[in-house]
Amino acid sequence: MLLVKIFFSWGHMVRPPFVSGGGGSLPYPPPTTLIGALTAPYMKLNKPIELTVNGREPYSPSIELLGKAVYYAVLGYKDAYASQVIDLSKQFIYAYLRKEHKKNKRFWSAAIGFGKTYSPGEAYIAYIVSRDKAYEFSKIAWGITRIGSKEGLVSVKNVVLLEKPEILTSYSVVNTIFPTPKNIAECIEDCSETYFWKLNKDSYTAFYPKKPGELLEPYLVPTVPGKIYGGDMVVKPDPVKSVVYKIELEDLNTHLIVSKEVVEGIE
């Protein structure tokens, strides 16, 4: 397991599933985005491409690592400070107007709202990677420069390689700063729910799926009153479906709850 400590310059813009470019922003970067953030420096060193073709469809090169070298990723804010906002931007829309409207200049531009998540502070990314690639990725992770859109700049402050993270065998409820799949844990305190893309190769392409609901997964995310995100939430992990890791660093004491299927698939 890798723990990457980052600092957001201001925050990030990651669209919820099936929302247009002018929509809102997810409160947390989803696992798909975080694996993409690690794929970018990996590809620069090994295979400098921006897309790959699988069958007839173009995909993000993240699919070359997904389930082969990187199995899971999740980000948590150490403290509750992240909030969602809408920024208005004036956009030139002349090219998209009907012919009858192009004659009137007042229709040439429009105010469009762009969702952003302001989180100018520290966060931790937990990556579950293959054992034979763990050391390599602990070096590559220093090359992460952005999360989500190109404006979502981050700086890496530390990378910690946990070769044998402690697994809890006895627990009732646990605290965690990390979003957790709803199907493996029950919310006890300070949680809300959001949807992320599933870690599936079809989440990394632009074509519209025939059954979009099959690519969505509900997550519990730490939330305090007032819709401020971050800090700890308290959950009750499913003892059959989950594995609970205890994470202790100098400045972090939390848990990571992961599906047992993910852990059993690690090579």
Backbone as CSV, one residue per row, in Angstrom:
resi,resn,N_x,N_y,N_z,CA_x,CA_y,CA_z,C_x,C_y,C_z
1,MET,0.843,-1.196,0.000,0.000,0.000,0.000,0.876,1.242,0.000
2,LEU,0.461,2.226,-0.787,1.136,3.516,-0.809,0.235,4.566,-0.177
3,LEU,0.832,5.429,0.631,0.129,6.591,1.156,0.838,7.828,0.624
4,VAL,0.129,8.620,-0.150,0.707,9.808,-0.775,0.082,11.041,-0.130
5,LYS,0.913,11.841,0.502,0.446,13.069,1.135,0.598,14.204,0.133
6,ILE,-0.519,14.861,-0.175,-0.493,15.922,-1.178,-1.025,17.224,-0.583
7,PHE,-0.795,18.294,-1.322,-1.350,19.605,-0.961,-2.004,20.188,-2.194
8,PHE,-3.304,20.463,-2.101,-4.022,21.100,-3.205,-3.674,22.579,-3.270
9,SER,-3.443,23.083,-4.484,-3.205,24.519,-4.619,-4.476,25.306,-4.320
10,TRP,-5.618,24.779,-4.744,-6.921,25.398,-4.439,-8.035,24.352,-4.308
11,GLY,-7.921,23.263,-5.030,-8.955,22.247,-5.010,-8.986,21.488,-6.321
12,HIS,-10.174,21.059,-6.747,-10.270,20.244,-7.956,-11.641,20.411,-8.603
13,MET,-11.716,20.028,-9.869,-12.970,19.996,-10.622,-13.105,18.609,-11.234
14,VAL,-13.901,17.759,-10.624,-14.154,16.425,-11.148,-15.665,16.267,-11.284
15,ARG,-16.125,16.092,-12.498,-17.563,16.061,-12.750,-18.196,14.771,-12.217
16,PRO,-19.409,14.888,-11.662,-20.167,13.676,-11.317,-20.469,12.881,-12.580
17,PRO,-20.712,11.585,-12.454,-21.020,10.771,-13.638,-22.195,11.318,-14.430
18,PHE,-22.009,11.404,-15.758,-23.040,11.779,-16.722,-23.515,13.220,-16.574
19,VAL,-22.688,14.083,-16.002,-22.993,15.507,-15.904,-22.181,16.251,-16.957
20,SER,-22.752,17.286,-17.560,-22.075,18.038,-18.613,-20.903,18.839,-18.068
21,GLY,-20.136,19.427,-18.967,-18.969,20.210,-18.579,-19.312,21.383,-17.688
22,GLY,-20.542,21.880,-17.759,-20.932,23.005,-16.933,-21.635,22.609,-15.651
23,GLY,-21.544,21.350,-15.274,-22.246,20.865,-14.089,-21.485,21.087,-12.805
24,GLY,-21.860,20.346,-11.776,-21.235,20.467,-10.471,-19.898,19.743,-10.408
25,SER,-19.393,19.606,-9.189,-18.123,18.915,-8.967,-18.294,17.943,-7.810
26,LEU,-17.692,16.773,-7.913,-17.747,15.798,-6.831,-17.023,16.334,-5.595
27,PRO,-17.485,15.998,-4.400,-16.810,16.483,-3.190,-15.427,15.870,-2.996
28,TYR,-15.230,14.666,-3.492,-13.944,13.974,-3.422,-13.561,13.485,-4.817
29,PRO,-12.307,13.527,-5.196,-11.914,12.892,-6.451,-12.171,11.394,-6.353
30,PRO,-12.819,10.792,-7.335,-13.137,9.361,-7.263,-11.913,8.485,-7.517
31,PRO,-12.010,7.190,-7.192,-10.892,6.272,-7.432,-10.395,6.270,-8.872
32,THR,-11.310,6.383,-9.845,-10.896,6.389,-11.247,-9.953,7.553,-11.542
33,THR,-10.272,8.719,-11.014,-9.436,9.906,-11.230,-8.080,9.754,-10.557
34,LEU,-8.061,9.178,-9.373,-6.799,9.025,-8.626,-5.859,8.049,-9.313
35,ILE,-6.413,6.990,-9.897,-5.565,6.067,-10.659,-5.042,6.766,-11.910
36,GLY,-5.863,7.616,-12.509,-5.392,8.410,-13.643,-4.264,9.343,-13.267
37,ALA,-4.337,9.920,-12.048,-3.277,10.827,-11.589,-1.949,10.106,-11.452
38,LEU,-1.987,8.823,-11.068,-0.762,8.036,-10.952,-0.302,7.505,-12.306
39,THR,-1.264,7.252,-13.193,-0.934,6.749,-14.528,-0.139,7.774,-15.324
40,ALA,-0.459,9.058,-15.157,0.186,10.110,-15.952,1.711,10.089,-15.810
41,PRO,2.287,10.153,-14.591,3.748,10.095,-14.507,4.308,8.726,-14.896
42,TYR,3.538,7.670,-14.666,4.007,6.333,-15.064,4.173,6.256,-16.586
43,MET,3.192,6.774,-17.312,3.258,6.726,-18.770,4.352,7.629,-19.324
44,LYS,4.611,8.740,-18.667,5.684,9.627,-19.127,7.032,8.912,-19.113
45,LEU,7.204,8.025,-18.149,8.465,7.303,-18.022,8.523,6.053,-18.887
46,ASN,7.368,5.429,-19.133,7.368,4.118,-19.777,6.765,4.096,-21.174
47,LYS,5.715,4.865,-21.397,5.013,4.801,-22.671,4.251,6.100,-22.866
48,PRO,4.899,7.131,-23.386,4.287,8.472,-23.440,3.137,8.581,-24.432
49,ILE,1.949,8.104,-24.018,0.747,8.218,-24.845,-0.361,8.836,-24.005
50,GLU,-1.359,9.416,-24.670,-2.484,10.024,-23.966,-3.754,9.198,-24.091
51,LEU,-3.770,8.222,-24.992,-4.915,7.321,-25.076,-4.449,6.009,-25.684
52,THR,-5.243,4.976,-25.446,-4.960,3.672,-26.031,-6.252,3.162,-26.653
53,VAL,-6.134,2.273,-27.608,-7.316,1.742,-28.283,-7.543,0.311,-27.844
54,ASN,-8.752,0.047,-27.389,-9.134,-1.294,-26.964,-10.349,-1.686,-27.795
55,GLY,-10.162,-2.653,-28.703,-11.216,-2.933,-29.672,-11.280,-1.786,-30.659
56,ARG,-12.418,-1.105,-30.736,-12.562,0.039,-31.636,-12.667,1.352,-30.889
57,GLU,-12.670,1.294,-29.575,-12.906,2.494,-28.782,-11.620,3.028,-28.147
58,PRO,-11.481,4.365,-28.067,-10.330,4.955,-27.382,-10.551,4.951,-25.866
59,TYR,-9.511,4.628,-25.136,-9.564,4.587,-23.677,-8.397,5.373,-23.097
60,SER,-8.562,5.779,-21.854,-7.432,6.326,-21.102,-6.404,5.215,-20.895
61,PRO,-5.111,5.536,-20.950,-4.094,4.508,-20.692,-4.138,3.956,-19.266
62,SER,-5.000,4.526,-18.426,-5.156,3.992,-17.072,-5.582,2.532,-17.083
63,ILE,-6.256,2.094,-18.156,-6.720,0.710,-18.191,-5.550,-0.270,-18.280
64,GLU,-4.360,0.228,-18.668,-3.200,-0.646,-18.733,-2.657,-0.968,-17.346
65,LEU,-3.036,-0.175,-16.338,-2.614,-0.438,-14.960,-3.751,-1.018,-14.126
66,LEU,-4.988,-0.697,-14.477,-6.139,-1.078,-13.673,-6.250,-2.593,-13.547
67,GLY,-6.224,-3.076,-12.315,-6.373,-4.501,-12.054,-5.154,-5.326,-12.387
68,LYS,-4.088,-4.672,-12.852,-2.843,-5.382,-13.175,-1.709,-4.923,-12.266
69,ALA,-1.638,-3.638,-12.017,-0.611,-3.087,-11.133,-1.223,-2.211,-10.046
70,VAL,-2.355,-1.591,-10.350,-3.048,-0.734,-9.383,-4.476,-1.258,-9.232
71,TYR,-4.851,-1.564,-7.995,-6.133,-2.224,-7.752,-7.183,-1.307,-7.114
72,TYR,-6.743,-0.278,-6.453,-7.691,0.564,-5.733,-7.010,1.882,-5.385
73,ALA,-7.814,2.927,-5.243,-7.284,4.220,-4.828,-8.411,5.015,-4.193
74,VAL,-8.084,5.800,-3.176,-9.084,6.627,-2.520,-8.385,7.788,-1.844
75,LEU,-9.048,8.951,-1.801,-8.460,10.153,-1.208,-9.300,10.610,-0.024
76,GLY,-8.605,11.034,1.037,-9.294,11.584,2.194,-8.672,12.902,2.618
77,TYR,-9.523,13.850,3.035,-9.040,15.104,3.614,-8.838,14.879,5.113
78,LYS,-7.680,15.244,5.609,-7.406,15.022,7.032,-8.361,15.803,7.921
79,ASP,-8.698,17.014,7.519,-9.607,17.871,8.290,-10.804,18.263,7.427
80,ALA,-11.868,18.723,8.078,-13.078,19.128,7.365,-12.927,20.553,6.851
81,TYR,-12.628,20.706,5.576,-12.437,22.039,5.010,-12.863,22.133,3.543
82,ALA,-13.308,21.046,2.934,-13.649,21.062,1.514,-15.113,21.452,1.321
83,SER,-15.376,22.311,0.344,-16.745,22.754,0.069,-16.961,22.879,-1.431
84,GLN,-18.197,22.687,-1.850,-18.562,22.775,-3.255,-19.108,24.160,-3.580
85,VAL,-18.675,24.714,-4.705,-19.129,26.030,-5.136,-19.392,25.998,-6.640
86,ILE,-20.065,27.027,-7.120,-20.283,27.211,-8.557,-19.657,28.530,-8.963
87,ASP,-18.713,28.500,-9.882,-18.117,29.711,-10.434,-18.777,30.034,-11.773
88,LEU,-19.177,31.294,-11.951,-19.767,31.716,-13.217,-18.685,32.161,-14.185
89,SER,-18.824,31.741,-15.407,-17.861,32.119,-16.441,-18.609,32.547,-17.694
90,LYS,-18.131,33.612,-18.344,-18.751,34.084,-19.574,-18.150,33.308,-20.753
91,GLN,-18.999,32.601,-21.491,-18.550,31.753,-22.583,-19.090,32.246,-23.920
92,PHE,-18.245,32.168,-24.960,-18.653,32.530,-26.317,-19.338,31.314,-26.943
93,ILE,-20.630,31.429,-27.262,-21.406,30.278,-27.720,-21.947,30.451,-29.143
94,TYR,-21.382,31.381,-29.891,-21.878,31.691,-31.245,-21.986,30.431,-32.113
95,ALA,-20.980,29.564,-32.027,-20.941,28.390,-32.913,-22.092,27.424,-32.662
96,TYR,-22.719,27.512,-31.513,-23.770,26.555,-31.152,-25.179,27.129,-31.334
97,LEU,-25.285,28.362,-31.807,-26.592,29.001,-31.952,-27.286,28.598,-33.251
98,ARG,-28.598,28.665,-33.217,-29.355,28.504,-34.453,-29.118,29.728,-35.352
99,LYS,-29.355,29.550,-36.650,-29.073,30.619,-37.609,-29.828,31.903,-37.279
100,GLU,-31.083,31.769,-36.858,-31.877,32.966,-36.603,-31.364,33.758,-35.397
101,HIS,-30.623,33.116,-34.505,-30.115,33.805,-33.324,-28.708,34.377,-33.526
102,LYS,-28.020,33.926,-34.540,-26.652,34.395,-34.761,-26.605,35.863,-35.199
103,LYS,-27.707,36.391,-35.670,-27.742,37.784,-36.110,-27.782,38.761,-34.935
104,ASN,-28.157,38.293,-33.781,-28.296,39.151,-32.599,-27.096,38.957,-31.672
105,LYS,-26.277,39.983,-31.513,-25.038,39.862,-30.744,-25.264,39.536,-29.268
106,ARG,-26.429,39.887,-28.771,-26.640,39.637,-27.337,-26.769,38.143,-27.026
107,PHE,-26.932,37.326,-28.072,-26.996,35.882,-27.872,-25.628,35.208,-28.038
108,TRP,-24.609,35.990,-28.385,-23.322,35.389,-28.720,-22.564,34.832,-27.506
109,SER,-22.910,35.294,-26.327,-22.225,34.799,-25.126,-23.260,34.463,-24.060
110,ALA,-22.831,33.681,-23.088,-23.745,33.269,-22.026,-22.956,33.011,-20.750
111,ALA,-23.631,33.139,-19.620,-23.021,32.828,-18.328,-23.263,31.352,-18.022
112,ILE,-22.188,30.631,-17.797,-22.269,29.191,-17.523,-21.616,28.911,-16.176
113,GLY,-22.276,28.121,-15.369,-21.742,27.785,-14.055,-20.863,26.552,-14.105
114,PHE,-19.681,26.647,-13.522,-18.757,25.529,-13.451,-18.564,25.138,-11.991
115,GLY,-18.881,23.897,-11.668,-18.732,23.428,-10.299,-17.277,23.195,-9.934
116,LYS,-16.920,23.605,-8.729,-15.569,23.386,-8.216,-15.666,22.935,-6.759
117,THR,-14.671,22.197,-6.334,-14.560,21.823,-4.931,-13.323,22.500,-4.368
118,TYR,-13.540,23.489,-3.497,-12.414,24.180,-2.875,-11.905,23.360,-1.701
119,SER,-10.643,22.995,-1.781,-10.022,22.189,-0.722,-8.538,22.544,-0.626
120,PRO,-8.230,23.809,-0.358,-6.820,24.241,-0.360,-6.091,23.786,0.903
121,GLY,-5.717,22.536,0.929,-5.035,21.999,2.105,-4.503,20.612,1.839
122,GLU,-4.141,19.913,2.908,-3.532,18.598,2.788,-4.581,17.494,2.622
123,ALA,-4.186,16.473,1.899,-5.023,15.291,1.731,-4.098,14.078,1.592
124,TYR,-4.679,12.899,1.775,-3.922,11.656,1.654,-4.584,10.761,0.619
125,ILE,-3.761,10.202,-0.263,-4.244,9.218,-1.226,-3.689,7.857,-0.818
126,ALA,-4.569,6.876,-0.703,-4.147,5.502,-0.433,-4.268,4.704,-1.731
127,TYR,-3.155,4.133,-2.174,-3.140,3.282,-3.362,-2.845,1.849,-2.942
128,ILE,-3.623,0.914,-3.457,-3.308,-0.500,-3.293,-2.745,-0.990,-4.621
129,VAL,-1.476,-1.386,-4.577,-0.752,-1.740,-5.797,-0.195,-3.147,-5.669
130,SER,0.233,-3.705,-6.784,0.804,-5.050,-6.765,2.115,-5.053,-5.991
131,ARG,2.423,-6.161,-5.390,3.612,-6.251,-4.535,4.901,-6.020,-5.316
132,ASP,4.968,-6.531,-6.539,6.204,-6.397,-7.310,6.387,-4.991,-7.886
133,LYS,5.299,-4.181,-7.884,5.393,-2.819,-8.417,5.394,-1.757,-7.320
134,ALA,5.268,-2.187,-6.068,5.075,-1.228,-4.979,6.236,-0.242,-4.873
135,TYR,7.456,-0.737,-4.909,8.613,0.162,-4.768,8.692,1.121,-5.954
136,GLU,8.463,0.611,-7.165,8.503,1.464,-8.357,7.472,2.585,-8.268
137,PHE,6.262,2.238,-7.853,5.217,3.258,-7.757,5.456,4.230,-6.611
138,SER,6.189,3.803,-5.586,6.505,4.733,-4.496,7.418,5.852,-4.985
139,LYS,8.172,5.596,-6.036,9.006,6.636,-6.653,8.210,7.449,-7.668
140,ILE,7.409,6.743,-8.462,6.629,7.418,-9.500,5.604,8.373,-8.901
141,ALA,5.064,8.036,-7.718,4.028,8.860,-7.094,4.492,10.291,-6.834
142,TRP,5.799,10.491,-6.724,6.316,11.858,-6.545,6.053,12.719,-7.778
143,GLY,5.725,12.089,-8.902,5.483,12.830,-10.135,4.040,13.260,-10.330
144,ILE,3.170,12.974,-9.357,1.779,13.426,-9.465,1.745,14.955,-9.368
145,THR,1.157,15.578,-10.361,1.113,17.053,-10.391,-0.296,17.619,-10.420
146,ARG,-1.285,16.823,-10.767,-2.654,17.336,-10.821,-3.635,16.198,-10.583
147,ILE,-4.824,16.584,-10.156,-5.912,15.623,-9.941,-7.151,16.188,-10.607
148,GLY,-7.710,15.417,-11.522,-8.882,15.890,-12.264,-8.468,16.776,-13.421
149,SER,-9.100,17.919,-13.560,-8.804,18.830,-14.659,-7.384,19.366,-14.548
150,LYS,-6.894,19.942,-15.654,-5.515,20.426,-15.673,-5.285,21.551,-14.689
151,GLU,-6.369,22.209,-14.245,-6.210,23.289,-13.264,-6.092,22.781,-11.831
152,GLY,-6.395,21.498,-11.604,-6.359,20.945,-10.254,-4.961,20.586,-9.803
153,LEU,-4.120,21.587,-9.665,-2.708,21.357,-9.359,-2.508,20.904,-7.910
154,VAL,-1.594,19.956,-7.737,-1.242,19.490,-6.406,0.275,19.363,-6.323
155,SER,0.778,19.390,-5.095,2.188,19.097,-4.861,2.266,17.934,-3.883
156,VAL,3.199,17.029,-4.126,3.377,15.860,-3.272,4.332,16.221,-2.139
157,LYS,3.893,15.999,-0.912,4.699,16.344,0.261,5.419,15.134,0.843
158,ASN,4.855,13.922,0.634,5.501,12.717,1.157,4.856,11.489,0.522
159,VAL,5.638,10.438,0.400,5.146,9.141,-0.068,5.648,8.078,0.901
160,VAL,4.725,7.311,1.444,5.081,6.267,2.405,4.662,4.914,1.842
161,LEU,5.600,3.973,1.800,5.312,2.619,1.345,5.073,1.732,2.558
162,LEU,3.862,1.230,2.705,3.519,0.303,3.788,3.521,-1.115,3.211
163,GLU,4.602,-1.840,3.452,4.730,-3.176,2.858,3.778,-4.183,3.493
164,LYS,3.557,-4.065,4.803,2.646,-4.972,5.492,1.739,-4.172,6.429
165,PRO,0.771,-3.479,5.870,-0.127,-2.691,6.723,-0.922,-3.599,7.659
166,GLU,-1.176,-3.103,8.856,-1.888,-3.903,9.856,-3.355,-4.059,9.477
167,ILE,-3.842,-5.302,9.554,-5.248,-5.603,9.275,-5.947,-5.901,10.593
168,LEU,-7.023,-5.184,10.862,-7.780,-5.415,12.093,-8.589,-6.701,11.986
169,THR,-8.582,-7.465,13.046,-9.369,-8.703,13.093,-10.525,-8.604,14.074
170,SER,-10.476,-7.590,14.932,-11.545,-7.405,15.915,-11.925,-5.930,15.965
171,TYR,-13.198,-5.630,15.687,-13.657,-4.247,15.694,-15.180,-4.234,15.675
172,SER,-15.738,-3.135,16.070,-17.184,-2.921,15.970,-17.431,-1.775,14.998
173,VAL,-16.969,-0.574,15.370,-17.010,0.577,14.481,-15.603,1.164,14.403
174,VAL,-15.311,1.865,13.313,-13.989,2.462,13.131,-14.142,3.858,12.543
175,ASN,-13.125,4.674,12.725,-13.093,6.001,12.101,-12.273,5.931,10.820
176,THR,-12.641,6.727,9.857,-11.874,6.792,8.615,-12.045,8.153,7.967
177,ILE,-10.986,8.636,7.336,-11.068,9.863,6.549,-11.364,9.548,5.083
178,PHE,-11.362,8.260,4.737,-11.456,7.868,3.337,-12.891,7.491,2.934
179,PRO,-13.365,7.976,1.776,-14.637,7.504,1.248,-14.643,5.978,1.176
180,THR,-15.800,5.386,1.436,-15.895,3.932,1.550,-17.121,3.431,0.787
181,PRO,-16.971,2.378,-0.023,-18.138,1.843,-0.734,-19.279,1.509,0.229
182,LYS,-20.466,1.933,-0.133,-21.616,1.769,0.759,-21.966,0.305,0.994
183,ASN,-21.619,-0.564,0.042,-22.009,-1.961,0.186,-21.132,-2.741,1.161
184,ILE,-20.056,-2.100,1.697,-19.201,-2.822,2.644,-19.147,-2.145,4.011
185,ALA,-19.931,-1.095,4.201,-19.915,-0.398,5.490,-21.240,0.321,5.720
186,GLU,-21.576,0.479,6.982,-22.783,1.194,7.382,-22.411,2.494,8.075
187,CYS,-23.070,3.574,7.710,-22.783,4.875,8.318,-23.277,4.916,9.756
188,ILE,-22.409,5.380,10.656,-22.775,5.576,12.052,-22.836,7.064,12.381
189,GLU,-21.850,7.809,11.894,-21.796,9.233,12.238,-20.994,10.013,11.204
190,ASP,-21.449,11.239,10.894,-20.745,12.198,10.038,-20.491,11.666,8.630
191,CYS,-21.527,11.124,7.996,-21.401,10.610,6.626,-22.477,11.225,5.738
192,SER,-22.193,11.270,4.459,-23.212,11.491,3.445,-22.910,10.541,2.300
193,GLU,-23.722,10.586,1.265,-23.580,9.607,0.184,-23.367,10.309,-1.150
194,THR,-22.491,9.749,-1.965,-22.303,10.247,-3.320,-22.007,9.067,-4.231
195,TYR,-22.042,9.321,-5.544,-21.782,8.251,-6.505,-20.457,8.508,-7.224
196,PHE,-19.660,7.450,-7.364,-18.424,7.475,-8.135,-18.539,6.467,-9.274
197,TRP,-17.664,6.651,-10.274,-17.515,5.623,-11.306,-16.933,4.371,-10.668
198,LYS,-17.368,3.213,-11.125,-16.754,1.962,-10.695,-15.366,1.835,-11.322
199,LEU,-14.501,1.074,-10.659,-13.185,0.803,-11.226,-13.339,-0.280,-12.292
200,ASN,-13.703,0.175,-13.467,-13.996,-0.680,-14.605,-13.411,0.004,-15.832
201,LYS,-12.902,-0.761,-16.779,-12.269,-0.135,-17.945,-13.233,0.756,-18.725
202,ASP,-14.537,0.440,-18.703,-15.494,1.263,-19.432,-15.743,2.613,-18.763
203,SER,-15.227,2.803,-17.562,-15.288,4.118,-16.927,-14.209,5.045,-17.472
204,TYR,-13.328,4.511,-18.311,-12.206,5.293,-18.830,-12.328,5.568,-20.325
205,THR,-13.540,5.600,-20.843,-13.723,5.920,-22.244,-14.861,6.924,-22.393
206,ALA,-14.975,7.510,-23.576,-15.949,8.583,-23.784,-17.287,8.082,-24.297
207,PHE,-17.377,6.833,-24.749,-18.643,6.402,-25.317,-19.671,6.167,-24.201
208,TYR,-20.937,6.394,-24.534,-22.007,6.308,-23.531,-22.412,4.850,-23.357
209,PRO,-22.362,4.345,-22.146,-22.687,2.925,-21.928,-24.168,2.634,-22.141
210,LYS,-24.490,1.409,-22.537,-25.876,1.016,-22.750,-26.651,0.985,-21.435
211,LYS,-25.985,0.593,-20.378,-26.605,0.543,-19.053,-25.753,1.366,-18.085
212,PRO,-25.914,2.702,-18.098,-25.035,3.566,-17.309,-25.050,3.269,-15.817
213,GLY,-26.196,2.801,-15.302,-26.268,2.518,-13.877,-25.296,1.444,-13.429
214,GLU,-24.887,0.588,-14.352,-23.969,-0.490,-13.995,-22.549,0.008,-13.747
215,LEU,-22.271,1.255,-14.148,-20.932,1.803,-13.944,-20.855,2.721,-12.731
216,LEU,-21.937,2.810,-11.968,-21.962,3.699,-10.814,-21.929,2.897,-9.522
217,GLU,-21.287,3.493,-8.506,-21.196,2.827,-7.209,-21.380,3.860,-6.099
218,PRO,-22.299,3.633,-5.158,-22.498,4.586,-4.059,-21.399,4.472,-3.012
219,TYR,-20.923,5.623,-2.547,-19.890,5.690,-1.519,-20.386,6.515,-0.338
220,LEU,-19.934,6.160,0.845,-20.085,7.006,2.018,-18.886,7.933,2.085
221,VAL,-19.126,9.225,2.321,-18.019,10.182,2.398,-18.134,10.993,3.688
222,PRO,-16.996,11.312,4.325,-17.037,12.111,5.559,-17.597,13.509,5.308
223,THR,-18.610,13.872,6.087,-19.283,15.162,5.927,-19.723,15.674,7.292
224,VAL,-19.467,16.946,7.557,-19.933,17.549,8.808,-21.107,18.459,8.487
225,PRO,-21.901,18.860,9.489,-23.048,19.743,9.230,-22.652,20.989,8.446
226,GLY,-23.510,21.367,7.492,-23.200,22.495,6.629,-22.588,22.072,5.316
227,LYS,-22.557,20.746,5.076,-21.999,20.201,3.841,-20.530,20.582,3.652
228,ILE,-19.774,20.495,4.724,-18.321,20.628,4.642,-17.751,19.223,4.690
229,TYR,-16.859,18.940,3.766,-16.349,17.582,3.624,-14.954,17.452,4.229
230,GLY,-14.688,16.261,4.765,-13.367,15.985,5.301,-13.407,15.558,6.751
231,GLY,-12.219,15.272,7.307,-12.143,14.782,8.666,-12.601,13.341,8.747
232,ASP,-12.949,12.892,9.941,-13.335,11.501,10.168,-14.835,11.288,10.061
233,MET,-15.207,10.145,9.555,-16.560,9.634,9.735,-16.442,8.315,10.489
234,VAL,-17.518,7.897,11.110,-17.536,6.640,11.855,-18.451,5.674,11.119
235,VAL,-17.923,4.490,10.804,-18.692,3.494,10.064,-18.562,2.132,10.729
236,LYS,-19.482,1.271,10.371,-19.454,-0.112,10.836,-19.155,-1.007,9.635
237,PRO,-17.919,-1.482,9.492,-17.573,-2.298,8.331,-18.284,-3.656,8.357
238,ASP,-18.602,-4.152,7.179,-19.177,-5.495,7.050,-18.057,-6.510,7.244
239,PRO,-18.111,-7.350,8.271,-17.002,-8.278,8.554,-16.797,-9.344,7.481
240,VAL,-17.809,-9.561,6.651,-17.712,-10.578,5.605,-17.182,-9.987,4.302
241,LYS,-17.623,-8.774,3.970,-17.309,-8.195,2.669,-16.085,-7.289,2.670
242,SER,-15.579,-6.903,3.846,-14.528,-5.875,3.890,-13.272,-6.344,4.586
243,VAL,-12.201,-5.607,4.313,-10.932,-5.728,5.027,-10.621,-4.350,5.596
244,VAL,-10.257,-4.292,6.876,-10.024,-3.013,7.544,-8.537,-2.879,7.875
245,TYR,-7.900,-1.887,7.275,-6.490,-1.595,7.546,-6.387,-0.482,8.583
246,LYS,-5.459,-0.642,9.489,-5.163,0.418,10.449,-3.973,1.209,9.945
247,ILE,-4.134,2.524,9.872,-3.073,3.385,9.337,-2.623,4.346,10.426
248,GLU,-1.350,4.260,10.777,-0.774,5.138,11.785,0.500,5.768,11.252
249,LEU,0.466,7.068,11.084,1.648,7.842,10.725,1.843,8.907,11.796
250,GLU,2.875,9.709,11.665,3.120,10.762,12.650,1.941,11.716,12.774
251,ASP,1.323,12.035,11.643,0.246,13.022,11.656,-1.086,12.446,11.184
252,LEU,-1.218,11.119,11.205,-2.453,10.506,10.726,-2.742,9.216,11.480
253,ASN,-3.946,9.127,12.014,-4.387,7.919,12.705,-5.804,7.617,12.237
254,THR,-5.937,6.686,11.314,-7.242,6.415,10.712,-7.296,4.976,10.246
255,HIS,-8.349,4.635,9.504,-8.513,3.287,8.958,-8.904,3.389,7.489
256,LEU,-8.626,2.328,6.768,-9.009,2.229,5.360,-9.818,0.951,5.204
257,ILE,-11.058,1.088,4.733,-11.938,-0.068,4.544,-12.027,-0.374,3.058
258,VAL,-11.638,-1.599,2.701,-11.560,-1.999,1.300,-12.357,-3.289,1.111
259,SER,-12.951,-3.438,-0.048,-13.676,-4.660,-0.374,-12.733,-5.862,-0.323
260,LYS,-13.204,-6.954,0.246,-12.391,-8.179,0.328,-12.040,-8.683,-1.058
261,GLU,-12.893,-8.451,-2.041,-12.613,-8.883,-3.419,-11.365,-8.199,-3.959
262,VAL,-11.192,-6.915,-3.631,-10.007,-6.180,-4.081,-8.748,-6.785,-3.472
263,VAL,-8.773,-7.036,-2.189,-7.600,-7.573,-1.492,-7.253,-8.971,-1.997
264,GLU,-8.249,-9.790,-2.213,-7.998,-11.159,-2.685,-7.443,-11.192,-4.111
265,GLY,-7.653,-10.097,-4.875,-7.163,-10.074,-6.252,-5.749,-9.541,-6.407
266,ILE,-5.112,-9.113,-5.311,-3.767,-8.537,-5.378,-2.747,-9.619,-5.694
267,GLU,-1.874,-9.318,-6.631,-0.813,-10.270,-6.984,0.523,-9.781,-6.439
